[in-house]
Amino acid sequence: MFNVLLTLMLIDGLLLGAVILMQAGQGGGLASLGGGTASQVLGGRQATSILTRMTWWTGGLFMGLALLLTLTNSARRSGASEVAKQLQQQSRGQQELPAAPLPGATTAPPPATTPAAPAKTPSQKP
């Protein structure tokens, strides 16, 4: 389904580009070059209205196909991307490490412990 929609979008994009280039803008366009085919077949005013309608339809179809492709692609992929998975693994690895002290922070020395007296065994006399 994804490949079919992608193919339709590519065809629609090429058609949209051709329709836009055929329109006569402020500075002319391909339609104004030496008697464009659209103006010869349909006449000047009618060619403009049909090209404008075709532009709107192909543009709307392009946007609709883009939305469908986004939805099918997100349903096709289960879970996150490979980059996101690698970042999650790295963050898990960093969480297991003990926190390093901040630069310039002083750490208190460990509390002094007194050596414990050796336990008396029954064979020793006081």
Backbone as CSV, one residue per row, in Angstrom:
resi,resn,N_x,N_y,N_z,CA_x,CA_y,CA_z,C_x,C_y,C_z
1,MET,0.826,-1.195,0.000,0.000,0.000,0.000,0.873,1.263,0.000
2,PHE,1.936,1.212,0.801,2.829,2.365,0.893,3.454,2.678,-0.468
3,ASN,3.925,1.639,-1.164,4.586,1.852,-2.456,3.603,2.374,-3.506
4,VAL,2.369,1.917,-3.458,1.348,2.397,-4.407,1.083,3.884,-4.173
5,LEU,0.909,4.260,-2.912,0.670,5.674,-2.596,1.873,6.537,-2.972
6,LEU,3.075,6.006,-2.756,4.273,6.761,-3.108,4.373,6.959,-4.616
7,THR,4.031,5.936,-5.377,4.043,6.058,-6.837,3.009,7.077,-7.307
8,LEU,1.806,7.019,-6.721,0.775,8.006,-7.077,1.221,9.428,-6.740
9,MET,1.901,9.576,-5.621,2.358,10.908,-5.232,3.425,11.431,-6.196
10,LEU,4.320,10.558,-6.631,5.338,10.990,-7.592,4.709,11.401,-8.918
11,ILE,3.747,10.624,-9.396,3.063,10.968,-10.653,2.309,12.283,-10.498
12,ASP,1.612,12.437,-9.358,0.871,13.675,-9.107,1.820,14.866,-9.002
13,GLY,2.970,14.671,-8.396,3.938,15.762,-8.293,4.452,16.207,-9.650
14,LEU,4.711,15.238,-10.527,5.148,15.594,-11.882,4.040,16.312,-12.642
15,LEU,2.803,15.824,-12.492,1.671,16.473,-13.148,1.454,17.884,-12.600
16,LEU,1.570,18.033,-11.300,1.426,19.358,-10.679,2.488,20.319,-11.191
17,GLY,3.707,19.851,-11.303,4.771,20.709,-11.837,4.511,21.132,-13.268
18,ALA,4.026,20.201,-14.092,3.729,20.533,-15.489,2.585,21.527,-15.593
19,VAL,1.546,21.341,-14.788,0.396,22.249,-14.829,0.811,23.649,-14.380
20,ILE,1.630,23.724,-13.350,2.082,25.040,-12.872,2.929,25.735,-13.924
21,LEU,3.798,24.987,-14.583,4.651,25.601,-15.605,3.861,26.044,-16.833
22,MET,2.726,25.420,-17.100,1.913,25.802,-18.257,1.128,27.084,-18.012
23,GLN,0.941,27.458,-16.759,0.159,28.661,-16.459,0.936,29.910,-16.819
24,ALA,0.224,30.882,-17.270,0.837,32.172,-17.569,0.779,33.013,-16.301
25,GLY,1.932,33.307,-15.763,1.990,34.143,-14.569,2.135,35.591,-14.965
26,GLN,2.721,36.363,-14.085,2.904,37.788,-14.376,3.916,38.002,-15.489
27,GLY,4.925,37.148,-15.525,5.956,37.315,-16.541,5.787,36.362,-17.699
28,GLY,4.632,35.801,-17.871,4.430,34.823,-18.929,4.493,33.434,-18.344
29,GLY,5.049,32.512,-19.034,5.141,31.130,-18.599,5.256,30.266,-19.828
30,LEU,5.236,28.980,-19.655,5.317,28.105,-20.811,4.081,28.212,-21.687
31,ALA,2.950,28.575,-21.091,1.725,28.714,-21.888,1.819,29.894,-22.851
32,SER,2.658,30.871,-22.566,2.740,32.051,-23.419,3.846,31.949,-24.469
33,LEU,4.593,30.871,-24.468,5.683,30.736,-25.439,5.143,30.326,-26.801
34,GLY,5.220,31.192,-27.756,4.898,30.880,-29.144,3.621,30.079,-29.331
35,GLY,2.528,30.499,-28.740,1.271,29.774,-28.899,1.299,28.462,-28.151
36,GLY,1.159,28.527,-26.861,1.177,27.328,-26.030,0.075,26.365,-26.415
37,THR,0.270,25.096,-26.136,-0.699,24.076,-26.548,-2.028,24.246,-25.834
38,ALA,-2.004,24.649,-24.578,-3.269,24.807,-23.855,-4.100,25.926,-24.451
39,SER,-3.490,27.039,-24.807,-4.261,28.150,-25.361,-4.707,27.862,-26.790
40,GLN,-3.978,27.047,-27.541,-4.390,26.695,-28.892,-5.595,25.764,-28.866
41,VAL,-5.603,24.829,-27.952,-6.677,23.844,-27.914,-7.926,24.433,-27.284
42,LEU,-7.783,25.127,-26.179,-8.927,25.560,-25.395,-9.263,27.036,-25.539
43,GLY,-8.408,27.806,-26.088,-8.626,29.244,-26.136,-7.975,29.894,-24.928
44,GLY,-7.745,31.184,-24.998,-6.988,31.879,-23.956,-7.637,31.870,-22.585
45,ARG,-8.878,32.316,-22.486,-9.532,32.450,-21.181,-9.892,31.096,-20.583
46,GLN,-10.356,30.184,-21.438,-10.761,28.871,-20.948,-9.548,28.061,-20.485
47,ALA,-8.410,28.234,-21.136,-7.195,27.521,-20.729,-6.773,27.947,-19.335
48,THR,-6.925,29.232,-19.047,-6.541,29.726,-17.731,-7.398,29.126,-16.637
49,SER,-8.694,29.036,-16.850,-9.562,28.506,-15.808,-9.351,27.008,-15.615
50,ILE,-9.117,26.264,-16.683,-8.885,24.819,-16.551,-7.541,24.560,-15.883
51,LEU,-6.516,25.334,-16.264,-5.209,25.154,-15.628,-5.260,25.511,-14.145
52,THR,-6.042,26.532,-13.813,-6.181,26.901,-12.405,-6.881,25.794,-11.632
53,ARG,-7.940,25.233,-12.209,-8.650,24.122,-11.541,-7.749,22.905,-11.401
54,MET,-6.999,22.602,-12.449,-6.095,21.451,-12.388,-5.009,21.658,-11.334
55,THR,-4.558,22.895,-11.193,-3.556,23.181,-10.173,-4.115,22.931,-8.786
56,TRP,-5.328,23.408,-8.535,-5.950,23.193,-7.222,-6.176,21.711,-6.955
57,TRP,-6.681,20.982,-7.955,-6.954,19.554,-7.767,-5.672,18.757,-7.553
58,THR,-4.665,19.001,-8.380,-3.421,18.243,-8.221,-2.701,18.624,-6.935
59,GLY,-2.778,19.898,-6.538,-2.182,20.313,-5.270,-2.896,19.687,-4.072
60,GLY,-4.228,19.666,-4.128,-4.990,19.038,-3.052,-4.737,17.543,-2.969
61,LEU,-4.665,16.894,-4.150,-4.358,15.465,-4.180,-2.966,15.194,-3.633
62,PHE,-2.024,16.061,-3.948,-0.665,15.916,-3.453,-0.631,16.000,-1.928
63,MET,-1.350,16.975,-1.381,-1.379,17.116,0.075,-2.098,15.938,0.734
64,GLY,-3.178,15.462,0.128,-3.892,14.304,0.667,-3.035,13.046,0.646
65,LEU,-2.322,12.844,-0.460,-1.428,11.683,-0.537,-0.287,11.790,0.472
66,ALA,0.199,13.003,0.698,1.254,13.180,1.699,0.747,12.799,3.087
67,LEU,-0.478,13.177,3.397,-1.065,12.815,4.690,-1.255,11.304,4.800
68,LEU,-1.772,10.672,3.750,-1.950,9.219,3.770,-0.617,8.488,3.894
69,LEU,0.394,8.986,3.194,1.714,8.362,3.302,2.266,8.471,4.719
70,THR,2.041,9.606,5.359,2.499,9.778,6.733,1.793,8.807,7.664
71,LEU,0.492,8.650,7.491,-0.265,7.744,8.347,0.125,6.289,8.112
72,THR,0.293,5.892,6.852,0.661,4.502,6.580,2.095,4.215,7.009
73,ASN,2.964,5.189,6.912,4.348,4.991,7.323,4.445,4.857,8.837
74,SER,3.664,5.645,9.574,3.715,5.539,11.031,3.099,4.226,11.495
75,ALA,2.086,3.733,10.781,1.498,2.439,11.132,2.427,1.296,10.721
76,ARG,3.183,1.521,9.675,4.104,0.497,9.185,5.272,0.287,10.131
77,ARG,5.739,1.355,10.719,6.853,1.266,11.657,6.297,1.054,13.052
78,SER,6.719,0.027,13.662,6.280,-0.193,15.036,7.410,0.240,15.956
79,GLY,7.154,1.248,16.742,8.173,1.738,17.656,8.934,2.907,17.080
80,ALA,10.034,3.181,17.719,10.829,4.347,17.372,11.846,4.009,16.291
81,SER,12.494,5.025,15.785,13.508,4.841,14.762,14.770,4.249,15.381
82,GLU,15.682,3.855,14.529,16.931,3.257,14.999,17.748,4.250,15.813
83,VAL,17.732,5.504,15.415,18.480,6.530,16.140,17.907,6.701,17.545
84,ALA,16.571,6.719,17.652,15.935,6.865,18.958,16.230,5.662,19.842
85,LYS,16.258,4.462,19.255,16.582,3.268,20.032,18.013,3.321,20.550
86,GLN,18.945,3.775,19.724,20.335,3.886,20.161,20.482,4.909,21.276
87,LEU,19.766,6.029,21.174,19.824,7.037,22.225,19.262,6.511,23.537
88,GLN,18.202,5.710,23.462,17.638,5.127,24.675,18.616,4.154,25.311
89,GLN,19.306,3.367,24.495,20.279,2.435,25.040,21.440,3.173,25.689
90,GLN,21.883,4.263,25.078,22.972,5.039,25.652,22.551,5.685,26.961
91,SER,21.327,6.174,27.033,20.871,6.806,28.268,20.721,5.775,29.379
92,ARG,20.316,4.562,29.040,20.242,3.511,30.052,21.627,3.173,30.583
93,GLY,22.609,3.129,29.686,23.983,2.842,30.100,24.537,3.943,30.986
94,GLN,24.177,5.186,30.730,24.669,6.302,31.543,23.994,6.343,32.897
95,GLN,22.779,5.855,33.008,22.078,5.873,34.286,22.689,4.876,35.253
96,GLU,23.315,3.814,34.762,23.898,2.820,35.634,25.198,3.304,36.252
97,LEU,25.854,4.271,35.654,27.111,4.787,36.183,26.842,5.691,37.380
98,PRO,27.761,5.697,38.371,27.571,6.616,39.493,27.781,8.053,39.036
99,ALA,27.138,8.931,39.717,27.226,10.349,39.359,28.613,10.879,39.712
100,ALA,29.205,11.621,38.804,30.515,12.220,39.040,30.315,13.507,39.828
101,PRO,31.269,13.849,40.708,31.126,15.100,41.455,31.251,16.297,40.526
102,LEU,30.601,17.369,40.899,30.667,18.596,40.119,32.056,19.194,40.216
103,PRO,32.526,19.843,39.164,33.834,20.478,39.228,33.833,21.573,40.296
104,GLY,34.856,21.593,41.102,34.986,22.610,42.135,34.281,22.247,43.424
105,ALA,33.536,21.181,43.427,32.848,20.778,44.654,33.801,19.958,45.507
106,THR,33.758,20.215,46.787,34.622,19.448,47.691,33.827,18.293,48.253
107,THR,34.489,17.210,48.381,33.826,16.047,48.945,34.327,15.849,50.362
108,ALA,33.443,15.500,51.222,33.824,15.271,52.629,34.550,13.943,52.723
109,PRO,35.612,13.889,53.530,36.316,12.613,53.662,35.406,11.606,54.362
110,PRO,35.634,10.350,54.128,34.790,9.361,54.781,34.965,9.439,56.294
111,PRO,33.930,9.133,57.045,34.040,9.244,58.500,35.109,8.301,59.036
112,ALA,35.845,8.800,60.019,36.927,7.997,60.611,36.316,6.894,61.454
113,THR,36.862,5.736,61.276,36.374,4.602,62.058,37.493,4.125,62.974
114,THR,37.129,3.770,64.158,38.140,3.247,65.091,38.245,1.759,64.866
115,PRO,39.450,1.265,64.916,39.587,-0.163,64.683,38.901,-0.935,65.812
116,ALA,38.221,-1.925,65.412,37.501,-2.724,66.400,38.490,-3.586,67.181
117,ALA,38.204,-3.746,68.450,39.071,-4.591,69.283,38.903,-6.027,68.833
118,PRO,40.012,-6.747,68.814,39.898,-8.132,68.367,39.014,-8.918,69.328
119,ALA,38.264,-9.757,68.741,37.352,-10.576,69.562,38.165,-11.540,70.417
120,LYS,37.723,-11.701,71.642,38.444,-12.614,72.548,37.995,-14.035,72.260
121,THR,38.961,-14.857,72.164,38.659,-16.272,71.958,38.801,-16.999,73.309
122,PRO,38.177,-18.095,73.495,38.242,-18.781,74.790,39.649,-19.223,75.152
123,SER,40.532,-19.375,74.181,41.863,-19.835,74.540,42.734,-18.708,75.089
124,GLN,42.373,-17.484,74.878,43.164,-16.355,75.381,42.695,-16.003,76.794
125,LYS,43.642,-15.686,77.638,43.323,-15.247,79.000,43.529,-13.753,79.094
126,PRO,42.720,-13.099,79.888,42.877,-11.653,80.002,44.049,-11.229,80.805
